[in-house]
């Protein structure tokens, strides 16, 4: 079994990826848990992720389609994720698209997530499956025109915004959440991650 598989990885080596177009690809990752279709990290700006089919799956939890993570001091800005079909599957805690900075000076800003089709699935209780997550120090994000379907057991959410995600514009999305348990929500705003 394997964990931490990544299909395409921009910026994780410490050198920022700037102005990269990732277009019209089929990306598949699988393993046990913590599998990523595509990651953008560490000051990587103005990248375009467009018209890809991204599938991540695992026999355990936390499999993510697209993951933007600013894990060191600095700013990640101006990235576009549009027109993709993103599917995640595992036990729980999988996100179609996940944006996160870190408390302090690690910021993800001016990201546009538009016109994607996102399906997240899981079959276990605990962490729910989320279509789009905007977490700590995520600022000025536009989430528009996406079709999101989440399913699992409990706490499946179409769009999750934490209060540290500021100045978000959520418009014209179609969201369907379902589960065998409780707490399935279209758009949820809650406290710090």
Secondary structure, DSSP 8 states (H G I E B T S, - for coil): --B--EEEEESTTSS---S-EEES-EEEEEESB--EEEEEESS--S-EEES-EEEEEESSS--EEEEEE--SSEEEE--EEES-EEEEEESS--EEEEEE-BTTTEEEES-EEES-EEEEEE-SSSS--EEEEE-TTEES-EEES-EEEEEESS--EEEEEETTEES-EEES-EEEEEESSS--EEEEEES--
